[in-house]
Amino acid sequence: MEKNRLLHEVVFSALEAYNKTRSPEATARLVSISEEDGIVVVEFEGSFCLTCGVRDWVEDYAYILRSMGCEARLIEYRETGDNEFKRLGIFKLDLCKQGD
């Protein structure tokens, strides 16, 4: 399977899994994918569970990607201005492997 196609499939499958298991407290939406360097930007929106730490909700997306065979890490976390219900996660993905 071509690398870019696999990257897109894994990113969207992880978004689907995230939203299925985290909604309505948090939902994720793809903002952008840079195929050249494996950077994925995702917007997270919701009430979150503030006692858990909002950053943890964002980092969960990297754990889902890892469970799908990608080396993924959160490289930047941003609060988006005055809206306490939106966050951006910037992830670096490497070595996404085709499933067996």
PyMOL commands that place a pseudoatom at each C-alpha (Angstrom):
pseudoatom trace, name=CA, resn=MET, resi=1, chain=A, elem=C, hetatm=0, pos=[0.000, 0.000, 0.000]
pseudoatom trace, name=CA, resn=GLU, resi=2, chain=A, elem=C, hetatm=0, pos=[1.316, 3.422, -0.886]
pseudoatom trace, name=CA, resn=LYS, resi=3, chain=A, elem=C, hetatm=0, pos=[2.683, 5.400, 2.097]
pseudoatom trace, name=CA, resn=ASN, resi=4, chain=A, elem=C, hetatm=0, pos=[0.454, 8.488, 1.704]
pseudoatom trace, name=CA, resn=ARG, resi=5, chain=A, elem=C, hetatm=0, pos=[-2.702, 6.443, 1.298]
pseudoatom trace, name=CA, resn=LEU, resi=6, chain=A, elem=C, hetatm=0, pos=[-1.841, 4.417, 4.381]
pseudoatom trace, name=CA, resn=LEU, resi=7, chain=A, elem=C, hetatm=0, pos=[-1.187, 7.631, 6.335]
pseudoatom trace, name=CA, resn=HIS, resi=8, chain=A, elem=C, hetatm=0, pos=[-4.609, 9.012, 5.399]
pseudoatom trace, name=CA, resn=GLU, resi=9, chain=A, elem=C, hetatm=0, pos=[-6.369, 5.740, 6.211]
pseudoatom trace, name=CA, resn=VAL, resi=10, chain=A, elem=C, hetatm=0, pos=[-4.753, 5.480, 9.630]
pseudoatom trace, name=CA, resn=VAL, resi=11, chain=A, elem=C, hetatm=0, pos=[-5.416, 9.147, 10.485]
pseudoatom trace, name=CA, resn=PHE, resi=12, chain=A, elem=C, hetatm=0, pos=[-9.105, 8.883, 9.573]
pseudoatom trace, name=CA, resn=SER, resi=13, chain=A, elem=C, hetatm=0, pos=[-9.546, 5.492, 11.259]
pseudoatom trace, name=CA, resn=ALA, resi=14, chain=A, elem=C, hetatm=0, pos=[-8.010, 6.908, 14.434]
pseudoatom trace, name=CA, resn=LEU, resi=15, chain=A, elem=C, hetatm=0, pos=[-10.339, 9.932, 14.268]
pseudoatom trace, name=CA, resn=GLU, resi=16, chain=A, elem=C, hetatm=0, pos=[-13.320, 7.609, 13.931]
pseudoatom trace, name=CA, resn=ALA, resi=17, chain=A, elem=C, hetatm=0, pos=[-12.165, 5.497, 16.885]
pseudoatom trace, name=CA, resn=TYR, resi=18, chain=A, elem=C, hetatm=0, pos=[-11.476, 8.589, 18.984]
pseudoatom trace, name=CA, resn=ASN, resi=19, chain=A, elem=C, hetatm=0, pos=[-14.888, 10.097, 18.320]
pseudoatom trace, name=CA, resn=LYS, resi=20, chain=A, elem=C, hetatm=0, pos=[-16.653, 6.796, 18.888]
pseudoatom trace, name=CA, resn=THR, resi=21, chain=A, elem=C, hetatm=0, pos=[-15.084, 6.333, 22.312]
pseudoatom trace, name=CA, resn=ARG, resi=22, chain=A, elem=C, hetatm=0, pos=[-14.697, 9.930, 23.545]
pseudoatom trace, name=CA, resn=SER, resi=23, chain=A, elem=C, hetatm=0, pos=[-17.840, 11.703, 22.330]
pseudoatom trace, name=CA, resn=PRO, resi=24, chain=A, elem=C, hetatm=0, pos=[-19.744, 13.675, 23.591]
pseudoatom trace, name=CA, resn=GLU, resi=25, chain=A, elem=C, hetatm=0, pos=[-17.072, 14.847, 26.077]
pseudoatom trace, name=CA, resn=ALA, resi=26, chain=A, elem=C, hetatm=0, pos=[-14.613, 15.374, 23.213]
pseudoatom trace, name=CA, resn=THR, resi=27, chain=A, elem=C, hetatm=0, pos=[-14.666, 15.123, 19.437]
pseudoatom trace, name=CA, resn=ALA, resi=28, chain=A, elem=C, hetatm=0, pos=[-11.759, 15.331, 17.013]
pseudoatom trace, name=CA, resn=ARG, resi=29, chain=A, elem=C, hetatm=0, pos=[-11.659, 16.876, 13.546]
pseudoatom trace, name=CA, resn=LEU, resi=30, chain=A, elem=C, hetatm=0, pos=[-8.795, 16.791, 11.075]
pseudoatom trace, name=CA, resn=VAL, resi=31, chain=A, elem=C, hetatm=0, pos=[-7.387, 20.227, 10.271]
pseudoatom trace, name=CA, resn=SER, resi=32, chain=A, elem=C, hetatm=0, pos=[-4.461, 19.201, 8.062]
pseudoatom trace, name=CA, resn=ILE, resi=33, chain=A, elem=C, hetatm=0, pos=[-2.010, 16.480, 7.063]
pseudoatom trace, name=CA, resn=SER, resi=34, chain=A, elem=C, hetatm=0, pos=[1.482, 17.172, 5.784]
pseudoatom trace, name=CA, resn=GLU, resi=35, chain=A, elem=C, hetatm=0, pos=[2.439, 14.014, 3.922]
pseudoatom trace, name=CA, resn=GLU, resi=36, chain=A, elem=C, hetatm=0, pos=[6.043, 15.136, 3.441]
pseudoatom trace, name=CA, resn=ASP, resi=37, chain=A, elem=C, hetatm=0, pos=[6.895, 15.269, 7.137]
pseudoatom trace, name=CA, resn=GLY, resi=38, chain=A, elem=C, hetatm=0, pos=[4.051, 13.278, 8.730]
pseudoatom trace, name=CA, resn=ILE, resi=39, chain=A, elem=C, hetatm=0, pos=[2.594, 16.209, 10.657]
pseudoatom trace, name=CA, resn=VAL, resi=40, chain=A, elem=C, hetatm=0, pos=[-1.096, 15.915, 11.476]
pseudoatom trace, name=CA, resn=VAL, resi=41, chain=A, elem=C, hetatm=0, pos=[-3.090, 18.778, 13.031]
pseudoatom trace, name=CA, resn=VAL, resi=42, chain=A, elem=C, hetatm=0, pos=[-6.309, 17.864, 14.820]
pseudoatom trace, name=CA, resn=GLU, resi=43, chain=A, elem=C, hetatm=0, pos=[-8.846, 20.132, 16.501]
pseudoatom trace, name=CA, resn=PHE, resi=44, chain=A, elem=C, hetatm=0, pos=[-10.486, 18.805, 19.648]
pseudoatom trace, name=CA, resn=GLU, resi=45, chain=A, elem=C, hetatm=0, pos=[-13.745, 20.241, 20.876]
pseudoatom trace, name=CA, resn=GLY, resi=46, chain=A, elem=C, hetatm=0, pos=[-15.899, 19.444, 23.850]
pseudoatom trace, name=CA, resn=SER, resi=47, chain=A, elem=C, hetatm=0, pos=[-16.463, 19.874, 27.539]
pseudoatom trace, name=CA, resn=PHE, resi=48, chain=A, elem=C, hetatm=0, pos=[-13.685, 17.326, 28.255]
pseudoatom trace, name=CA, resn=CYS, resi=49, chain=A, elem=C, hetatm=0, pos=[-13.243, 15.977, 31.739]
pseudoatom trace, name=CA, resn=LEU, resi=50, chain=A, elem=C, hetatm=0, pos=[-11.362, 18.867, 33.267]
pseudoatom trace, name=CA, resn=THR, resi=51, chain=A, elem=C, hetatm=0, pos=[-10.328, 16.873, 36.316]
pseudoatom trace, name=CA, resn=CYS, resi=52, chain=A, elem=C, hetatm=0, pos=[-8.394, 14.509, 34.016]
pseudoatom trace, name=CA, resn=GLY, resi=53, chain=A, elem=C, hetatm=0, pos=[-6.492, 17.334, 32.336]
pseudoatom trace, name=CA, resn=VAL, resi=54, chain=A, elem=C, hetatm=0, pos=[-7.475, 18.533, 28.887]
pseudoatom trace, name=CA, resn=ARG, resi=55, chain=A, elem=C, hetatm=0, pos=[-4.044, 17.735, 27.447]
pseudoatom trace, name=CA, resn=ASP, resi=56, chain=A, elem=C, hetatm=0, pos=[-4.679, 14.058, 28.286]
pseudoatom trace, name=CA, resn=TRP, resi=57, chain=A, elem=C, hetatm=0, pos=[-7.741, 14.105, 26.019]
pseudoatom trace, name=CA, resn=VAL, resi=58, chain=A, elem=C, hetatm=0, pos=[-5.569, 15.372, 23.163]
pseudoatom trace, name=CA, resn=GLU, resi=59, chain=A, elem=C, hetatm=0, pos=[-2.759, 12.888, 23.850]
pseudoatom trace, name=CA, resn=ASP, resi=60, chain=A, elem=C, hetatm=0, pos=[-5.274, 10.031, 23.670]
pseudoatom trace, name=CA, resn=TYR, resi=61, chain=A, elem=C, hetatm=0, pos=[-5.297, 10.463, 19.885]
pseudoatom trace, name=CA, resn=ALA, resi=62, chain=A, elem=C, hetatm=0, pos=[-1.584, 9.539, 19.754]
pseudoatom trace, name=CA, resn=TYR, resi=63, chain=A, elem=C, hetatm=0, pos=[-2.303, 6.391, 21.781]
pseudoatom trace, name=CA, resn=ILE, resi=64, chain=A, elem=C, hetatm=0, pos=[-4.981, 5.373, 19.302]
pseudoatom trace, name=CA, resn=LEU, resi=65, chain=A, elem=C, hetatm=0, pos=[-2.588, 5.950, 16.395]
pseudoatom trace, name=CA, resn=ARG, resi=66, chain=A, elem=C, hetatm=0, pos=[0.029, 3.798, 18.137]
pseudoatom trace, name=CA, resn=SER, resi=67, chain=A, elem=C, hetatm=0, pos=[-2.493, 1.002, 18.587]
pseudoatom trace, name=CA, resn=MET, resi=68, chain=A, elem=C, hetatm=0, pos=[-2.966, 1.130, 14.797]
pseudoatom trace, name=CA, resn=GLY, resi=69, chain=A, elem=C, hetatm=0, pos=[0.733, 0.619, 14.065]
pseudoatom trace, name=CA, resn=CYS, resi=70, chain=A, elem=C, hetatm=0, pos=[2.048, 4.191, 13.859]
pseudoatom trace, name=CA, resn=GLU, resi=71, chain=A, elem=C, hetatm=0, pos=[4.812, 5.727, 15.852]
pseudoatom trace, name=CA, resn=ALA, resi=72, chain=A, elem=C, hetatm=0, pos=[2.979, 8.866, 16.894]
pseudoatom trace, name=CA, resn=ARG, resi=73, chain=A, elem=C, hetatm=0, pos=[3.662, 11.609, 19.378]
pseudoatom trace, name=CA, resn=LEU, resi=74, chain=A, elem=C, hetatm=0, pos=[2.097, 14.888, 20.354]
pseudoatom trace, name=CA, resn=ILE, resi=75, chain=A, elem=C, hetatm=0, pos=[4.660, 17.555, 19.489]
pseudoatom trace, name=CA, resn=GLU, resi=76, chain=A, elem=C, hetatm=0, pos=[2.574, 20.628, 20.255]
pseudoatom trace, name=CA, resn=TYR, resi=77, chain=A, elem=C, hetatm=0, pos=[-0.575, 21.412, 22.188]
pseudoatom trace, name=CA, resn=ARG, resi=78, chain=A, elem=C, hetatm=0, pos=[-2.402, 24.707, 21.757]
pseudoatom trace, name=CA, resn=GLU, resi=79, chain=A, elem=C, hetatm=0, pos=[-5.327, 26.330, 23.440]
pseudoatom trace, name=CA, resn=THR, resi=80, chain=A, elem=C, hetatm=0, pos=[-7.271, 28.210, 20.784]
pseudoatom trace, name=CA, resn=GLY, resi=81, chain=A, elem=C, hetatm=0, pos=[-7.776, 31.667, 22.200]
pseudoatom trace, name=CA, resn=ASP, resi=82, chain=A, elem=C, hetatm=0, pos=[-10.718, 32.429, 24.424]
pseudoatom trace, name=CA, resn=ASN, resi=83, chain=A, elem=C, hetatm=0, pos=[-12.676, 29.272, 23.622]
pseudoatom trace, name=CA, resn=GLU, resi=84, chain=A, elem=C, hetatm=0, pos=[-12.176, 26.891, 26.534]
pseudoatom trace, name=CA, resn=PHE, resi=85, chain=A, elem=C, hetatm=0, pos=[-13.893, 24.117, 24.583]
pseudoatom trace, name=CA, resn=LYS, resi=86, chain=A, elem=C, hetatm=0, pos=[-11.386, 23.879, 21.684]
pseudoatom trace, name=CA, resn=ARG, resi=87, chain=A, elem=C, hetatm=0, pos=[-7.793, 22.681, 21.578]
pseudoatom trace, name=CA, resn=LEU, resi=88, chain=A, elem=C, hetatm=0, pos=[-5.328, 21.874, 18.789]
pseudoatom trace, name=CA, resn=GLY, resi=89, chain=A, elem=C, hetatm=0, pos=[-3.029, 18.894, 18.826]
pseudoatom trace, name=CA, resn=ILE, resi=90, chain=A, elem=C, hetatm=0, pos=[-0.082, 18.705, 16.447]
pseudoatom trace, name=CA, resn=PHE, resi=91, chain=A, elem=C, hetatm=0, pos=[1.195, 15.178, 16.011]
pseudoatom trace, name=CA, resn=LYS, resi=92, chain=A, elem=C, hetatm=0, pos=[4.269, 13.687, 14.340]
pseudoatom trace, name=CA, resn=LEU, resi=93, chain=A, elem=C, hetatm=0, pos=[3.661, 10.301, 12.731]
pseudoatom trace, name=CA, resn=ASP, resi=94, chain=A, elem=C, hetatm=0, pos=[6.383, 7.911, 11.630]
pseudoatom trace, name=CA, resn=LEU, resi=95, chain=A, elem=C, hetatm=0, pos=[6.416, 4.360, 10.413]
pseudoatom trace, name=CA, resn=CYS, resi=96, chain=A, elem=C, hetatm=0, pos=[2.726, 3.712, 9.891]
pseudoatom trace, name=CA, resn=LYS, resi=97, chain=A, elem=C, hetatm=0, pos=[2.589, 0.002, 9.139]
pseudoatom trace, name=CA, resn=GLN, resi=98, chain=A, elem=C, hetatm=0, pos=[0.066, -1.845, 7.086]
pseudoatom trace, name=CA, resn=GLY, resi=99, chain=A, elem=C, hetatm=0, pos=[-2.143, -4.100, 9.166]
pseudoatom trace, name=CA, resn=ASP, resi=100, chain=A, elem=C, hetatm=0, pos=[-1.804, -7.877, 8.822]
for i in range(1, 100): cmd.bond("trace and resi %d" % i, "trace and resi %d" % (i + 1))
show_as sticks, trace
zoom trace
